[in-house]
């Protein structure tokens, strides 16, 4: 089976033809692929900047918060809990330790709202997963970054857990992580199709090991996840999740 990516309103310079008849496993990112996540972080950021507005502009505060997040990445990783810690540390630093406890608690509550993400599946996700599962042609897995408990809570709230044969929460998505996943699933890299919204985490490392990727950009992308995009024989660009049905021929 071949899937030809036709140019639409995007500025594509050539067609991509992807052979998909050898795909045995479809791997899905979770946040901003199956449900919205980044808008909740953006909302919390705006609350943070409002609380800290007397100490600097929103642009400067955003730079300071991002710097803190990057400094904390190795120890805290990704997720809402790491983000809450970074907001509190940033608030303490930019205020020279003068910020009061009541405003710090506003930041904690802003972060807690991220933890309560209902993880409502995006339009067409449930129906698409249902048809892929019913075809019986592919194993289906989730590979997601973040904090283990938080990610599992979202998977449960989404009601999508039953679709997947394997779920893994990792600290980072690297070529080595994808290679290990292939070993666990007993497939070759070229038999894997990764579906995600981050070119940096979901697409680039998969292409590097010889796998294929369906890139579905989301409306918001955290600056840490932005990466230079490129064309590749194993890359399919899509606009909506249900396009997977045509890509896989189910």
Backbone bond lengths (Angstrom), bond angles and torsions (degrees), N, CA, C in turn:
res aa  C-N    CA-C-N  psi(-1)  N-CA   C-N-CA  omega(-1)  CA-C   N-CA-C  phi
1 X - - - 1.452 - - 1.524 109.04 -
2 X 1.317 115.62 139.51 1.453 119.68 178.39 1.526 108.52 -122.64
3 X 1.315 114.18 143.02 1.455 119.21 175.91 1.517 107.89 -121.31
4 X 1.313 116.47 118.43 1.457 120.25 -179.96 1.516 108.70 -100.05
5 X 1.311 115.45 123.95 1.455 120.65 178.87 1.514 108.61 -82.61
6 X 1.308 117.41 114.31 1.442 121.85 -178.96 1.520 110.23 -90.15
7 X 1.330 118.51 138.85 1.455 119.70 176.40 1.517 110.11 -68.10
8 X 1.321 116.64 136.23 1.460 120.37 176.62 1.509 107.09 -116.42
9 X 1.345 116.87 -119.82 1.445 119.46 179.59 1.523 111.50 -84.65
10 X 1.332 117.79 0.07 1.457 120.99 176.73 1.532 109.25 -86.06
11 X 1.312 115.93 155.81 1.450 120.77 -178.36 1.518 109.75 -90.79
12 X 1.325 117.11 78.76 1.459 121.76 178.13 1.518 108.89 -95.42
13 X 1.325 116.75 141.07 1.454 121.04 -177.67 1.521 112.35 -94.86
14 X 1.323 117.08 -15.05 1.460 119.36 179.53 1.521 109.39 -159.51
15 X 1.348 115.71 166.12 1.463 121.47 178.98 1.524 109.81 -83.82
16 X 1.324 115.08 150.35 1.455 120.98 169.72 1.520 107.98 -108.16
17 X 1.324 116.60 131.59 1.466 120.69 174.07 1.520 107.42 -115.65
18 X 1.310 116.26 119.50 1.452 121.64 -175.40 1.521 110.00 -117.86
19 X 1.300 116.73 126.08 1.459 119.89 174.49 1.526 108.21 -84.00
20 X 1.319 117.14 124.22 1.464 120.96 -177.17 1.519 113.67 -116.73
21 X 1.334 117.60 2.65 1.459 117.57 -174.86 1.524 113.08 -73.35
22 X 1.344 117.84 -9.66 1.461 119.48 177.75 1.526 112.83 -99.40
23 X 1.322 117.60 4.38 1.460 120.93 -179.07 1.533 109.88 -72.68
24 X 1.339 115.50 129.52 1.459 121.07 177.66 1.522 112.66 -112.96
25 X 1.331 116.45 -25.15 1.460 120.17 -176.25 1.520 110.25 -134.61
26 X 1.329 115.74 132.94 1.462 121.79 174.68 1.524 107.24 -110.38
27 X 1.321 115.78 122.92 1.461 122.61 -177.27 1.524 108.12 -109.51
28 X 1.318 116.50 134.61 1.457 120.84 -177.07 1.526 111.09 -117.33
29 X 1.316 116.01 134.01 1.449 121.17 162.69 1.529 106.57 -68.88
30 X 1.334 116.71 163.65 1.470 119.70 -178.84 1.528 112.11 -107.43
31 X 1.333 116.96 -70.88 1.463 121.27 -175.50 1.522 111.94 -62.06
32 X 1.336 115.62 126.73 1.463 124.61 178.76 1.520 113.48 66.24
33 X 1.334 116.11 9.86 1.460 122.09 168.90 1.526 109.58 -113.90
34 X 1.344 115.71 -49.82 1.466 120.47 177.61 1.527 111.76 -94.15
35 X 1.332 117.06 -30.54 1.471 122.66 178.47 1.518 108.62 -150.06
36 X 1.335 116.58 163.87 1.461 121.08 178.84 1.522 110.71 -75.18
37 X 1.326 115.10 143.64 1.455 120.77 178.15 1.524 111.92 -143.18
38 X 1.318 117.16 -49.53 1.463 120.90 -175.72 1.530 113.38 -57.67
39 X 1.349 120.11 -38.33 1.468 118.76 178.39 1.528 113.47 -58.43
40 X 1.331 117.84 -29.86 1.460 119.98 177.73 1.526 110.67 -68.61
41 X 1.324 116.80 -39.35 1.461 120.29 176.58 1.523 110.51 -66.05
42 X 1.317 116.83 -40.77 1.463 119.80 179.37 1.532 110.60 -63.43
43 X 1.329 115.91 -39.50 1.462 119.14 177.58 1.515 111.80 -63.50
44 X 1.332 116.62 -41.89 1.461 120.63 178.28 1.524 110.85 -65.33
45 X 1.317 116.87 -37.20 1.465 120.05 176.65 1.518 110.96 -59.98
46 X 1.328 116.89 -43.93 1.461 120.00 -179.26 1.528 111.05 -64.28
47 X 1.331 117.01 -38.05 1.467 120.08 175.26 1.521 110.32 -63.73
48 X 1.306 116.50 -41.07 1.465 121.55 178.54 1.521 110.77 -61.30
49 X 1.322 117.11 -45.95 1.462 120.45 -178.25 1.531 110.89 -66.26
50 X 1.336 116.49 -33.27 1.473 119.59 177.53 1.523 110.37 -67.16
51 X 1.320 117.17 -43.03 1.465 121.51 179.49 1.532 110.92 -63.27
52 X 1.318 116.22 -34.48 1.469 121.25 -175.10 1.527 112.88 -101.32
53 X 1.319 117.97 13.83 1.462 121.31 -171.34 1.525 113.82 -60.01
54 X 1.324 118.51 -28.42 1.468 119.91 -179.05 1.522 112.55 -70.58
55 X 1.336 116.30 -12.68 1.461 119.80 -176.42 1.524 113.46 -99.52
56 X 1.315 117.77 -9.79 1.458 119.42 179.21 1.517 111.98 166.68
57 X 1.322 115.65 173.18 1.458 121.23 -179.41 1.520 110.56 -72.31
58 X 1.334 115.29 161.34 1.463 120.06 178.69 1.526 110.75 -61.01
59 X 1.338 117.29 -38.39 1.458 120.12 179.51 1.526 111.52 -63.34
60 X 1.333 116.41 -44.41 1.463 119.85 179.62 1.525 111.18 -67.00
61 X 1.323 116.46 -41.61 1.458 120.39 178.88 1.524 111.06 -63.63
62 X 1.326 115.93 -37.16 1.467 119.86 177.35 1.526 110.45 -63.02
63 X 1.314 116.49 -41.84 1.465 120.43 177.79 1.526 111.40 -63.83
64 X 1.335 116.33 -40.52 1.461 120.46 -179.82 1.529 111.26 -68.50
65 X 1.325 116.33 -39.94 1.465 120.10 178.99 1.524 110.20 -65.33
66 X 1.318 117.18 -44.86 1.462 120.52 -179.91 1.528 110.59 -62.64
67 X 1.327 116.46 -39.79 1.467 120.06 177.63 1.524 110.43 -60.15
68 X 1.322 116.57 -42.32 1.464 120.49 178.60 1.528 110.87 -64.41
69 X 1.319 116.73 -43.37 1.461 120.47 179.03 1.530 111.45 -59.31
70 X 1.311 116.24 -42.52 1.469 119.48 -179.85 1.531 111.08 -68.06
71 X 1.331 117.24 -37.26 1.462 120.68 177.19 1.528 111.37 -65.12
72 X 1.329 116.49 -31.48 1.463 121.45 -177.66 1.526 113.76 -88.96
73 X 1.334 116.84 -8.55 1.462 120.22 -170.36 1.523 112.90 -57.40
74 X 1.319 117.36 -44.07 1.460 119.42 -175.38 1.529 111.94 -64.71
75 X 1.333 117.16 -37.99 1.465 120.21 -178.46 1.520 113.35 -87.08
76 X 1.343 117.24 -36.76 1.461 120.51 -172.44 1.515 114.38 -105.73
77 X 1.323 117.47 -21.63 1.451 119.90 179.73 1.522 112.51 70.06
78 X 1.356 114.81 -150.71 1.453 121.89 -176.31 1.530 110.49 -99.50
79 X 1.321 115.74 167.95 1.455 120.64 171.90 1.517 114.34 114.20
80 X 1.328 114.76 171.15 1.464 121.70 -174.42 1.523 112.56 -65.65
81 X 1.316 117.41 -37.34 1.464 119.38 -177.81 1.525 110.88 -66.88
82 X 1.318 116.97 -41.76 1.466 120.84 174.91 1.523 110.39 -63.06
83 X 1.326 116.15 -37.32 1.463 120.97 -179.95 1.528 110.75 -66.41
84 X 1.325 117.58 -41.83 1.468 120.99 177.47 1.521 110.16 -59.68
85 X 1.328 116.45 -46.66 1.457 120.46 178.40 1.526 111.04 -58.57
86 X 1.325 116.65 -41.95 1.463 120.20 -179.39 1.527 111.65 -67.26
87 X 1.318 117.81 -37.86 1.463 120.05 176.28 1.525 110.96 -62.32
88 X 1.330 116.64 -44.88 1.465 120.36 -178.72 1.533 111.08 -64.73
89 X 1.312 117.19 -43.26 1.458 120.41 179.26 1.527 110.92 -64.40
90 X 1.325 116.18 -40.78 1.460 120.28 178.52 1.523 110.74 -63.72
91 X 1.329 116.52 -43.63 1.460 120.93 179.54 1.523 111.19 -60.44
92 X 1.310 116.24 -43.55 1.470 120.08 179.60 1.523 110.74 -64.08
93 X 1.339 116.16 -41.02 1.464 119.52 -176.44 1.524 112.31 -70.73
94 X 1.328 117.35 -47.93 1.471 119.25 -175.38 1.524 112.17 -70.76
95 X 1.340 116.91 -21.84 1.469 120.41 178.42 1.526 112.08 -93.82
96 X 1.326 116.40 4.00 1.470 120.63 -175.33 1.530 111.55 55.73
97 X 1.333 114.75 35.64 1.452 120.19 177.26 1.519 115.16 77.19
98 X 1.336 117.46 10.06 1.464 120.61 -174.34 1.528 113.85 -95.10
99 X 1.324 118.14 -8.37 1.461 119.86 -176.67 1.524 110.05 -66.45
100 X 1.330 116.61 140.59 1.456 120.21 -176.06 1.526 111.16 -86.78
101 X 1.328 115.26 163.06 1.466 121.97 -174.32 1.520 112.60 -62.88
102 X 1.325 117.81 -34.01 1.464 119.69 -177.60 1.520 111.26 -64.36
103 X 1.324 116.95 -37.01 1.466 118.95 178.68 1.535 110.95 -75.89
104 X 1.302 116.78 -32.55 1.465 118.81 174.24 1.522 110.78 -62.50
105 X 1.326 116.11 -37.98 1.464 119.62 178.97 1.527 111.59 -67.26
106 X 1.332 117.80 -27.79 1.458 120.14 174.90 1.527 110.29 -64.73
107 X 1.323 115.40 -36.37 1.462 119.34 177.76 1.524 110.74 -69.31
108 X 1.323 116.50 -39.77 1.466 120.30 177.53 1.524 110.16 -60.84
109 X 1.313 116.96 -44.49 1.463 120.40 -179.32 1.527 111.25 -66.19
110 X 1.336 116.89 -37.22 1.466 119.48 176.40 1.528 109.97 -60.57
111 X 1.325 116.38 -40.00 1.459 119.93 177.55 1.516 113.02 -69.70
112 X 1.315 117.15 -35.74 1.467 120.66 179.07 1.526 111.34 -63.31
113 X 1.314 116.63 -31.41 1.462 118.62 178.35 1.529 110.74 -64.70
114 X 1.329 117.30 -30.57 1.467 119.70 174.50 1.526 109.56 -66.77
115 X 1.332 116.27 -41.43 1.466 120.66 -179.63 1.529 112.00 -64.06
116 X 1.325 116.50 -22.28 1.468 120.47 179.35 1.526 112.22 -93.09
117 X 1.306 117.10 14.70 1.462 122.01 179.06 1.534 109.70 -48.09
118 X 1.334 118.22 120.18 1.467 119.50 -179.13 1.523 113.34 -69.36
119 X 1.328 116.64 -14.29 1.477 121.60 177.65 1.527 111.35 54.22
120 X 1.313 115.98 43.80 1.464 120.35 177.42 1.525 109.45 -67.40
121 X 1.327 118.79 123.87 1.464 119.84 -178.39 1.523 112.31 -55.71
122 X 1.313 116.05 139.94 1.454 121.69 177.35 1.526 110.13 -65.84
123 X 1.320 115.47 162.86 1.464 121.08 -177.75 1.525 111.19 -54.05
124 X 1.300 115.62 127.81 1.454 121.72 175.11 1.511 115.40 83.47
125 X 1.327 117.94 -6.24 1.464 119.86 -176.79 1.521 111.36 -66.34
126 X 1.322 117.41 -52.74 1.466 120.34 -176.82 1.527 111.04 -60.87
127 X 1.316 116.79 -44.13 1.457 120.23 -178.49 1.532 111.00 -65.21
128 X 1.319 116.24 -39.19 1.463 120.26 179.71 1.525 111.14 -67.03
129 X 1.327 116.67 -45.90 1.461 120.17 178.08 1.527 111.12 -61.29
130 X 1.320 116.38 -37.90 1.465 120.87 179.79 1.529 110.73 -60.37
131 X 1.318 116.76 -45.03 1.467 120.02 -178.41 1.522 112.12 -70.81
132 X 1.322 117.09 -37.74 1.463 119.38 177.41 1.526 109.93 -64.24
133 X 1.338 116.11 -44.57 1.462 120.85 179.24 1.524 110.97 -62.11
134 X 1.337 116.48 -43.33 1.460 121.15 -176.97 1.526 112.19 -66.37
135 X 1.333 116.65 -24.95 1.465 119.17 -179.46 1.526 111.43 -66.25
136 X 1.333 116.46 -26.83 1.457 121.03 -179.49 1.511 114.55 67.97
137 X 1.314 117.22 13.99 1.465 120.74 -174.56 1.524 113.62 -96.40
138 X 1.319 116.78 -16.05 1.463 119.38 -172.75 1.527 111.26 -135.23
139 X 1.331 116.09 143.26 1.455 118.43 163.89 1.523 106.67 -78.06
140 X 1.329 117.12 151.61 1.456 121.84 -175.64 1.526 109.01 -129.66
141 X 1.321 115.82 128.68 1.460 121.01 -176.71 1.521 110.49 -136.54
142 X 1.332 115.53 161.13 1.460 122.81 170.49 1.523 108.13 -112.89
143 X 1.309 116.09 133.56 1.465 122.43 169.33 1.521 106.70 -126.55
144 X 1.323 116.70 112.99 1.459 120.86 -173.86 1.517 111.00 -135.11
145 X 1.318 115.38 149.87 1.458 120.72 174.88 1.525 108.87 -94.60
146 X 1.336 115.57 155.25 1.453 119.07 175.42 1.513 112.41 137.40
147 X 1.319 114.47 -168.06 1.467 121.45 -179.87 1.522 108.69 -87.96
148 X 1.324 116.73 133.09 1.460 122.24 -168.66 1.528 112.82 -54.86
149 X 1.336 117.82 -51.94 1.458 121.03 -176.26 1.521 111.13 -64.01
150 X 1.326 116.91 -45.24 1.456 121.62 -179.50 1.522 111.06 -61.23
151 X 1.324 117.44 -46.36 1.462 119.91 -178.58 1.524 111.35 -64.64
152 X 1.324 116.79 -39.84 1.462 119.15 178.45 1.520 112.10 -67.17
153 X 1.332 117.08 -36.15 1.468 119.65 175.67 1.528 110.36 -60.65
154 X 1.335 116.74 -44.03 1.463 119.85 -179.21 1.526 111.31 -65.70
155 X 1.314 116.73 -40.75 1.468 119.64 178.01 1.524 110.13 -60.32
156 X 1.327 117.12 -41.67 1.465 120.64 178.84 1.525 111.29 -67.30
157 X 1.325 117.41 -44.14 1.465 120.32 -179.74 1.523 111.57 -63.47
158 X 1.317 116.34 -32.31 1.468 120.03 -178.57 1.522 112.04 -68.03
159 X 1.332 116.42 -24.54 1.454 120.33 -176.17 1.520 113.42 75.46
160 X 1.333 117.54 16.56 1.461 121.41 -175.09 1.528 114.11 -102.68
161 X 1.323 117.96 -4.63 1.458 120.42 -172.39 1.538 112.09 -54.27
162 X 1.312 117.47 -38.52 1.455 121.27 -174.79 1.520 114.97 -63.84
163 X 1.317 116.98 -15.29 1.462 119.40 179.40 1.530 112.71 -76.61
164 X 1.326 117.00 -19.26 1.458 119.70 -165.67 1.529 113.03 -108.25
165 X 1.325 113.87 138.32 1.457 121.29 178.99 1.524 111.62 -83.91
166 X 1.318 116.52 -24.00 1.461 120.89 -176.21 1.524 108.60 -151.40
167 X 1.329 116.62 137.75 1.462 122.32 178.32 1.521 108.30 -132.30
168 X 1.336 116.19 129.81 1.458 120.23 179.72 1.530 109.15 -133.67
169 X 1.323 116.10 131.51 1.464 123.11 175.85 1.521 107.05 -109.43
170 X 1.321 116.65 121.40 1.465 120.83 -173.68 1.524 110.72 -123.54
171 X 1.316 115.27 163.53 1.461 120.72 178.38 1.516 112.24 -77.66
172 X 1.318 115.97 -33.23 1.465 121.38 -178.59 1.516 108.37 -153.80
173 X 1.326 115.85 152.54 1.459 120.74 177.68 1.521 108.46 -106.46
174 X 1.308 115.17 106.32 1.457 122.41 -178.75 1.525 109.20 -121.04
175 X 1.329 117.92 166.35 1.468 118.80 174.39 1.522 112.47 -54.82
176 X 1.329 116.78 -36.29 1.463 120.17 179.69 1.525 111.60 -65.27
177 X 1.335 116.53 -39.32 1.468 120.71 178.29 1.524 110.31 -63.85
178 X 1.321 117.37 -42.54 1.462 120.28 179.13 1.527 111.30 -68.12
179 X 1.319 117.06 -36.39 1.464 119.51 177.08 1.525 110.90 -64.00
180 X 1.339 116.18 -40.90 1.461 120.39 177.75 1.528 110.72 -64.61
181 X 1.329 116.27 -38.20 1.463 119.60 177.51 1.525 110.52 -62.44
182 X 1.319 116.92 -41.99 1.469 119.94 176.83 1.527 110.64 -59.25
183 X 1.322 116.88 -41.26 1.465 120.28 178.46 1.523 110.70 -62.32
184 X 1.319 116.78 -42.87 1.466 120.56 -179.86 1.523 111.50 -63.93
185 X 1.319 115.44 -37.33 1.462 119.95 -178.27 1.525 112.21 -86.61
186 X 1.332 116.38 -4.11 1.465 122.87 -179.94 1.525 111.08 58.29
187 X 1.327 114.94 48.87 1.462 121.32 176.91 1.525 108.78 -131.25
188 X 1.313 115.18 162.64 1.453 121.25 172.62 1.535 108.35 -87.45
189 X 1.326 118.51 154.15 1.474 119.96 179.96 1.524 113.26 -53.96
190 X 1.335 116.75 -37.52 1.467 119.28 -178.65 1.529 112.51 -70.91
191 X 1.322 117.22 -7.66 1.464 121.01 177.82 1.528 112.06 -98.22
192 X 1.335 116.31 8.32 1.459 122.03 -179.01 1.525 110.59 -108.79
193 X 1.327 115.69 138.15 1.459 122.35 172.67 1.522 107.80 -122.38
194 X 1.331 116.98 117.30 1.459 122.37 -179.86 1.513 109.07 -98.86
195 X 1.330 116.01 136.38 1.465 122.49 -179.40 1.519 108.16 -119.88
196 X 1.334 117.19 121.81 1.453 118.37 -179.61 1.508 113.85 -166.89
197 X 1.332 115.16 172.28 1.463 121.99 -176.33 1.525 113.67 -102.16
198 X 1.332 117.48 -7.69 1.460 120.84 -177.74 1.522 109.95 -109.00
199 X 1.331 116.26 116.29 1.461 118.80 177.53 1.524 109.80 -64.02
200 X 1.318 116.80 -38.62 1.465 121.62 -177.53 1.522 112.18 -63.31
201 X 1.334 117.26 -45.03 1.462 121.14 -171.76 1.520 114.18 -99.87
202 X 1.326 117.33 -32.93 1.463 120.82 -172.80 1.521 113.88 -99.11
203 X 1.322 117.22 -25.67 1.460 120.03 -171.68 1.526 112.76 -110.83
204 X 1.316 117.14 -56.94 1.465 121.16 -174.54 1.532 113.39 -54.47
205 X 1.350 119.69 -50.46 1.478 118.07 -178.63 1.519 113.51 -66.20
206 X 1.325 117.48 -28.07 1.471 120.70 177.90 1.524 110.54 -70.78
207 X 1.328 115.82 -44.79 1.465 119.38 178.43 1.521 111.10 -61.96
208 X 1.325 116.54 -33.41 1.467 120.31 -177.84 1.521 113.03 -66.78
209 X 1.334 117.36 -25.06 1.468 118.81 179.35 1.528 112.23 -101.25
210 X 1.342 116.61 5.23 1.454 119.64 176.32 1.508 115.12 97.16
211 X 1.334 117.40 9.36 1.453 120.84 177.07 1.520 111.30 -86.62
212 X 1.326 115.72 -175.91 1.453 121.93 179.30 1.527 108.82 -120.22
213 X 1.317 116.37 152.38 1.450 119.92 -177.64 1.512 113.15 -138.70
214 X 1.326 115.72 139.66 1.461 122.09 172.03 1.524 106.98 -105.59
215 X 1.301 115.91 115.05 1.462 122.97 -175.65 1.520 109.12 -99.19
216 X 1.342 115.98 115.01 1.463 122.14 179.08 1.526 107.28 -119.29
217 X 1.323 118.59 89.19 1.471 120.31 -176.27 1.523 111.37 -59.95
218 X 1.330 115.60 143.16 1.455 121.00 175.90 1.522 109.54 -94.79
219 X 1.319 116.46 168.76 1.461 120.63 -176.71 1.521 112.10 -70.67
220 X 1.332 117.61 -25.24 1.456 122.54 178.56 1.520 109.48 -128.78
221 X 1.326 115.85 137.47 1.462 120.95 178.34 1.521 109.26 -132.65
222 X 1.321 116.69 125.14 1.461 121.74 175.78 1.524 108.55 -60.85
223 X 1.327 116.55 139.28 1.462 119.78 -174.77 1.524 112.83 -58.16
224 X 1.332 117.58 -29.62 1.468 120.35 179.20 1.525 111.54 -66.88
225 X 1.325 117.49 -24.25 1.459 121.80 -177.85 1.524 112.64 -92.12
226 X 1.327 117.34 -4.66 1.457 119.30 -179.96 1.521 110.17 -75.46
227 X 1.326 114.99 139.77 1.461 120.36 -178.83 1.518 108.96 -149.98
228 X 1.316 115.39 158.90 1.457 119.61 176.18 1.525 108.97 -68.30
229 X 1.309 116.15 126.37 1.458 121.22 -179.22 1.528 109.98 -92.81
230 X 1.314 115.27 155.04 1.459 120.57 -179.56 1.520 108.61 -149.88
231 X 1.310 115.87 164.36 1.457 120.63 176.85 1.525 109.34 -90.19
232 X 1.328 115.40 152.68 1.460 120.83 -176.07 1.530 107.80 -160.27
233 X 1.326 117.90 144.89 1.472 119.61 178.61 1.523 113.87 -59.41
234 X 1.338 117.52 -24.13 1.453 120.26 -179.54 1.515 114.81 -93.94
235 X 1.335 116.46 7.71 1.468 121.04 -175.98 1.521 111.59 -103.87
236 X 1.319 115.94 130.70 1.460 122.75 170.97 1.524 107.50 -118.09
237 X 1.300 117.01 129.86 1.457 121.67 175.33 1.526 108.75 -100.20
238 X 1.302 116.45 134.45 1.460 121.19 179.31 1.521 108.72 -134.72
239 X 1.316 116.24 159.55 1.456 121.17 179.15 1.518 112.04 -103.02
240 X 1.327 117.03 -32.05 1.455 121.46 -176.06 1.529 109.97 -132.66
241 X 1.317 115.25 147.86 1.463 121.56 -178.93 1.533 113.04 -56.12
242 X 1.344 119.42 -42.76 1.472 119.37 -178.49 1.518 114.89 -61.87
243 X 1.336 119.07 -13.56 1.455 120.67 176.00 1.521 112.00 -61.92
244 X 1.329 116.47 -17.32 1.462 120.63 176.50 1.524 111.61 -58.00
245 X 1.309 117.25 -31.21 1.462 120.28 -178.01 1.524 111.01 -62.67
246 X 1.333 117.09 -41.37 1.460 120.52 176.82 1.519 111.01 -72.25
247 X 1.338 116.25 -39.00 1.464 120.04 -179.34 1.524 110.71 -61.10
248 X 1.336 116.00 -40.95 1.467 121.17 -178.00 1.525 113.10 -91.66
249 X 1.317 116.03 -11.16 1.458 119.37 179.08 1.511 113.62 69.47
250 X 1.339 117.03 40.43 1.470 120.20 178.73 1.524 110.35 -117.87
